[in-house]
Amino acid sequence: MEPSGVVSLSSTTTTRLRRALVAASIALVAACQAPAATTNPASAGPTAAPPSSPPASVAPTRNATGLFHIVGTAPVIAHATFPDRGAVLPGAATVDSDGKYHAWVVAFAATPGTQEVHYLTSDDGVAWTEVTDGSLKGLSDGFGNPGAIPTSVFEDRDGWTMYLTGTTDNVGWDIWRATASKAAGPWKRSAKPVLARGGTGAWDAGTLDFPSVYPTADGYTMLYSGQAAGDQTGGSIGRATSRDGIAWTKDPEPVAKPGLCGGFDDRAIHQPRVTSTADNTVLVYAGYAGAADSAASVGYADSLDDGATWGCEWKNPALDTSGLPDGFIHTLASFQRGDRLALLVEWLSGGSSDIYLADLGFGAP
């Protein structure tokens, strides 16, 4: 996914940082979240092996200077919650108008195949309870492996809206939309993608995924991950806008490119997770550097023009991983938890993965 380059710490950027930190302590409007990737962004495609059997990977340097800090010492959603599943990734998380937290996660088995989407709720973002929703299985109808991966869900004036990724040709992913009157379903998926891969030669002709959608004054804005045809190691972030959430118009070029914050994201940026505030938009993303088997670090940026351009807000990896077991980040989702931004982080360790909670804190590196 592609940003606009590293932003120097000018007075404008300093103002952005101050505003972004203040935004952690005021009411944010949670936007939406995104889908699944592996240690290599390219392997997030439909032919990828389940994350319970990750490829050998170069773990990133341990980071204790991040803005986000793990809450507690145990995962908040363990893969063992779901029988016969070896990994669980956070698809989407959000908070409703009553302050209830909702999460849609994808549980992976040890062998390739269509995986399971599960719906959970929480009163505090720490203790999660599964709520049965039989309609979630239907989201994968007609898709190849691994099935549907919801990455953005939010409550709107007409009910609930979900954006998800799936493949129908086992070559690349497209983005679909589903709606429901309640968070617990039943969900009805669109018959066709609402955002498809670009044409021949387009920067996103290979695959697009991890949509993150949020309402705006003029309709809706979507950020998504994209790769060119044949690109197995890179990736950038694109933007599309819509009046109704159904018909979308893409920006012609990526709005965020590798090197947005520099160093840890020089090869690719992926998995945009967006939260919209009254005066800016905050982006959390997965950044990749070095060899194709290197693992992700968390990046943190913001925009003052509805996602058209982005500025880096934290030059270092934004997640403090020092308290986690040996392993690495696979996927992440963001949501508003009380008065601050929070992450659900899939942490791969020992051949399986669990989901940890992290809160935005304060302090400089």
SVG drawing of the C-alpha trace seen along z (x, -y; Angstrom):
<svg xmlns="http://www.w3.org/2000/svg" viewBox="-33 -25 49 55">
<polyline fill="none" stroke="black" stroke-width="0.4" points="0.0,0.0 1.5,-3.4 1.7,-6.7 3.1,-10.0 6.6,-9.7 8.2,-10.6 7.0,-13.9 9.5,-16.1 8.8,-17.4 7.7,-20.8 5.4,-23.0 2.5,-21.4 3.6,-17.9 4.1,-18.9 0.6,-20.2 -0.6,-17.0 1.1,-14.9 -0.3,-17.1 -3.8,-16.8 -3.4,-13.1 -2.4,-12.6 -5.1,-14.8 -7.5,-12.8 -6.6,-9.7 -8.3,-11.4 -11.4,-12.8 -14.4,-11.1 -13.4,-9.5 -15.8,-8.1 -14.7,-4.6 -14.6,-3.9 -14.0,-0.4 -11.5,2.3 -9.9,4.7 -9.0,8.5 -6.1,11.0 -2.5,10.9 0.5,13.0 4.1,11.9 4.5,11.2 1.7,8.9 1.6,10.8 0.7,14.0 -2.4,12.4 -4.0,13.4 -6.6,16.2 -4.0,18.9 -2.2,18.2 -1.8,20.9 -3.6,20.4 -1.7,18.3 -1.6,21.3 1.1,22.6 3.2,19.5 6.3,19.4 9.6,18.9 9.9,15.2 12.4,12.7 10.9,11.2 11.2,7.4 13.4,5.9 11.7,5.7 10.1,2.3 9.5,0.8 9.0,-2.8 5.6,-2.4 2.5,-4.5 0.3,-1.4 0.8,0.8 -0.5,4.3 -3.3,4.5 -2.6,7.2 -0.4,10.3 -2.9,12.7 -4.7,12.7 -8.2,11.3 -9.4,13.7 -7.4,17.0 -7.5,19.4 -8.5,22.1 -11.9,20.3 -12.8,22.0 -12.6,25.8 -10.0,27.3 -8.7,23.9 -5.0,23.0 -5.1,19.3 -7.5,16.4 -7.2,13.0 -9.2,9.8 -11.3,8.9 -13.2,5.9 -13.9,4.2 -16.2,1.3 -18.3,-0.3 -22.0,-1.0 -24.0,-4.0 -24.6,-2.4 -20.9,-1.8 -21.0,2.0 -18.0,3.4 -18.3,5.8 -15.7,7.9 -15.8,10.2 -12.8,12.5 -11.7,15.3 -10.6,18.6 -8.2,20.7 -7.6,24.4 -4.3,26.2 -5.2,27.1 -6.2,24.8 -9.8,24.2 -12.7,21.9 -12.3,20.6 -14.9,19.6 -16.1,16.1 -17.2,15.5 -19.0,12.6 -18.2,11.6 -19.3,8.8 -17.7,7.1 -18.6,4.5 -14.9,3.5 -12.9,4.7 -11.1,7.3 -13.7,10.0 -15.3,11.2 -18.4,13.5 -19.3,15.2 -22.8,14.6 -24.2,17.2 -24.9,15.8 -25.6,18.5 -25.7,16.0 -21.9,15.4 -21.3,18.7 -23.2,17.4 -20.8,14.5 -18.4,17.0 -20.9,18.4 -19.3,18.6 -15.8,17.6 -12.6,19.6 -10.4,20.3 -10.1,18.9 -13.6,17.5 -14.9,14.1 -12.8,11.9 -14.7,9.0 -12.5,6.0 -14.8,3.1 -18.1,2.9 -20.1,0.0 -23.5,-1.1 -25.2,-3.5 -28.6,-5.2 -30.2,-2.3 -28.6,0.5 -25.2,2.1 -22.9,2.2 -19.9,4.6 -17.2,4.5 -15.3,7.7 -12.8,9.3 -13.1,12.5 -12.0,14.2 -14.0,15.8 -11.1,16.7 -8.4,17.8 -6.1,15.2 -6.8,12.0 -9.3,10.4 -12.1,7.9 -14.2,6.0 -17.9,6.8 -20.5,5.2 -23.1,6.8 -25.9,5.3 -27.9,6.2 -30.5,4.6 -28.6,5.7 -24.9,6.5 -25.9,10.1 -27.3,10.4 -28.7,11.9 -26.2,10.5 -27.0,10.2 -24.0,9.9 -24.0,8.0 -24.3,10.1 -21.2,8.4 -18.1,6.7 -18.5,3.0 -14.9,2.4 -12.9,4.5 -9.3,4.9 -7.9,2.3 -7.5,2.8 -4.4,3.9 -1.4,1.8 -3.2,0.3 -1.3,0.1 -4.1,2.3 -4.6,4.7 -3.3,7.7 -5.4,7.7 -7.1,5.4 -8.2,6.1 -8.5,4.9 -11.1,2.2 -11.6,-0.3 -14.7,-2.5 -16.0,-5.5 -18.9,-7.9 -18.2,-11.5 -20.2,-14.6 -20.5,-13.7 -21.1,-10.0 -18.3,-7.5 -14.5,-7.1 -12.7,-3.8 -9.0,-3.0 -7.8,0.3 -4.7,2.3 -3.6,3.0 -0.9,4.6 0.0,4.6 -0.4,7.7 2.6,10.0 3.7,8.1 4.4,10.5 6.4,8.3 5.1,4.7 1.9,3.0 0.3,-0.5 -2.9,-2.0 -5.6,-3.3 -8.6,-5.5 -12.2,-5.5 -15.2,-7.6 -19.0,-7.0 -22.2,-8.9 -24.2,-5.7 -21.5,-3.1 -22.4,-1.0 -21.0,-2.9 -17.4,-3.8 -14.9,-6.1 -11.2,-5.3 -8.4,-7.8 -6.2,-7.1 -3.0,-6.6 -2.3,-5.3 -2.7,-7.9 0.0,-6.2 3.1,-4.4 6.0,-2.5 8.2,-4.8 5.4,-6.8 7.1,-6.7 10.5,-5.4 12.6,-2.4 10.2,0.2 7.7,-0.4 10.1,-0.9 9.0,2.2 5.2,2.2 2.4,0.8 -0.8,2.8 -3.9,3.3 -5.2,-0.3 -7.2,-0.7 -9.0,-4.1 -10.6,-6.2 -12.3,-9.5 -12.4,-12.4 -14.0,-15.8 -10.9,-17.4 -8.7,-14.7 -8.5,-11.0 -6.1,-8.6 -4.5,-5.6 -3.0,-2.5 -1.3,-0.2 1.1,2.7 4.5,1.7 7.1,4.1 10.8,3.6 13.7,5.7 13.4,9.2 10.1,10.6 9.9,12.9 10.2,10.0 7.4,9.5 5.1,6.4 5.5,3.4 2.6,1.0 2.6,-2.4 0.7,-5.5 -0.3,-8.4 -3.0,-11.0 -4.8,-13.1 -6.4,-16.5 -8.1,-16.2 -10.3,-13.1 -7.5,-10.6 -6.3,-12.2 -2.8,-12.8 -1.1,-11.3 1.5,-12.5 3.6,-10.2 2.8,-10.8 5.3,-8.4 8.7,-7.6 9.2,-4.4 7.0,-1.2 3.9,-2.3 3.2,1.0 5.2,1.8 5.9,5.5 8.3,5.9 5.7,7.7 4.7,10.3 6.0,13.8 8.5,14.6 6.7,14.1 5.5,11.4 2.5,9.4 0.3,11.0 -2.8,8.8 -4.5,6.0 -7.7,4.1 -8.4,0.7 -11.4,-0.6 -12.3,-3.3 -12.2,-2.0 -13.5,-4.5 -11.5,-7.7 -8.6,-6.3 -7.8,-4.4 -7.2,-0.6 -5.9,2.2 -6.7,5.9 -3.4,7.5 -3.0,11.0 0.3,12.3 1.9,15.4 3.9,17.5 4.8,21.1 2.9,22.0 -0.4,20.6 -1.9,17.1 -4.0,15.3 -5.5,11.8 -4.1,9.3 -5.5,5.9 -3.4,2.7 -4.3,-0.8 -2.9,-4.1 -0.7,-5.6 1.6,-8.6 5.3,-9.2 8.0,-9.9 10.6,-7.4"/>
</svg>
